[in-house]
C-alpha cells in the first residue's frame, strides 16, 4: 500500500471514529444541564449602566464610581501627624510600604460616629481601607464595611429627600439608590475630591 492509500485509509478510520462519537447517545445529566443553561434567563446589561462601589460609614451606606478606586485593603489605624488632630485628616497609613493620607469621610460628611463596641441593632464592623486615585495623588479612607460592586442605570436613581439634602452628607449626594430594604447615597466624586483638597489645604 503506497503513502496516498495509507493516508486515505487513516482518513476513513478517523471519519468513522468521529461519526461514532457524534452518534453516541448523550448522557442524561448532560442533556439536563444543557437544557437548563439554554432555558436560563439571560442577564442583559443596559446601555448607559454605571458601576459603583457600595460601602458603609457609621450607619449610612454610600456609593462612589468604581473607576476612582484602586484597591481595597484591610483596615489599619492611621499614624497621627503632629498639629493635624482635627478636621478630615486621620493621619498616614502604610499600604505595602507606601505612606498614604487617610481621610475621614465621617468627619467630611458630618456623620455621627458609632460608639466603640457599637450598640444593639447596629451593624458589626468589617473595617476596610479604600484606596483612591485622582490625577497624580493617592489617598485612602477607612470604612466600616464594603458591600462590593453594584451596577445601576441612571433612571434608577431617585431624588435626594429634603431632610437628607439639608444634612451634612446631603451636600455631596446627587441621588439615592434602593438596595433591598436599604438606601444608598450616591456621592458626587468631583465634589468630594474638591472638598478633600480644600480640607487638606
Residue pairs with C-beta under 8 A, 6 or more apart in sequence:
1 9
45 151
46 153
48 153
48 154
49 151
49 152
49 153
50 65
50 151
50 152
50 153
50 154
51 65
51 66
51 67
51 149
51 150
51 151
52 63
52 64
52 65
52 66
52 149
52 150
52 151
52 152
52 186
53 63
53 64
53 65
53 66
53 69
53 130
53 146
53 148
53 149
53 150
54 61
54 62
54 63
54 146
54 147
54 148
54 149
54 150
54 179
54 184
55 61
55 62
55 63
55 64
55 128
55 130
55 143
55 144
55 145
55 146
55 147
56 62
56 123
56 143
56 144
56 145
56 146
56 147
57 105
57 106
57 109
57 111
57 143
57 144
58 106
58 111
58 112
58 113
58 114
58 144
59 111
59 112
59 114
59 122
59 123
60 109
60 111
60 169
60 185
61 147
61 179
61 182
61 183
61 184
61 185
62 105
62 109
62 169
62 173
62 184
62 185
62 186
62 187
63 150
63 177
63 184
63 185
63 186
63 187
64 132
64 187
64 189
64 192
65 189
66 149
68 132
68 133
68 134
68 189
69 130
69 131
69 132
69 133
70 131
70 132
70 133
70 138
71 95
71 131
72 128
72 129
72 130
72 131
72 146
73 95
73 128
73 129
73 131
73 140
74 127
74 128
74 129
75 127
75 128
75 129
75 142
76 93
76 94
76 129
77 93
78 90
78 91
78 92
78 93
78 102
78 142
79 91
79 92
79 93
79 94
80 90
80 91
81 89
81 91
81 92
84 91
87 107
87 199
88 103
88 104
88 107
88 108
88 196
88 199
88 200
89 101
89 102
89 103
89 104
89 199
89 200
90 102
90 103
90 104
90 142
91 102
92 99
92 100
92 101
92 102
93 99
93 100
93 102
93 129
93 140
94 100
95 129
95 131
95 140
98 138
100 131
100 138
100 139
100 140
101 139
101 140
101 200
102 129
102 139
102 140
102 141
102 142
103 139
103 140
103 141
103 196
104 141
104 142
105 111
105 141
105 142
105 143
106 113
108 172
108 192
108 195
108 196
108 199
109 168
109 169
109 172
110 167
110 168
110 169
111 168
111 169
114 122
114 125
114 144
118 124
118 125
123 144
123 145
125 144
125 145
126 144
126 145
126 146
127 142
127 143
127 144
127 145
128 142
128 143
128 145
128 146
129 140
129 141
129 142
129 143
130 140
130 141
130 142
130 143
130 146
131 138
131 139
131 140
132 138
132 139
132 140
132 141
134 193
139 196
147 179
150 177
150 179
150 184
152 177
156 177
156 178
157 174
157 175
157 176
157 177
157 186
158 175
158 176
158 177
158 178
159 175
159 176
160 170
160 173
160 174
160 175
160 176
160 185
161 176
164 170
164 173
164 176
164 185
165 171
165 173
169 185
171 191
172 187
172 188
172 191
172 192
172 195
173 185
173 186
173 187
173 188
174 186
174 187
174 188
175 185
175 186
176 183
176 184
176 185
176 186
177 183
177 184
177 186
178 184
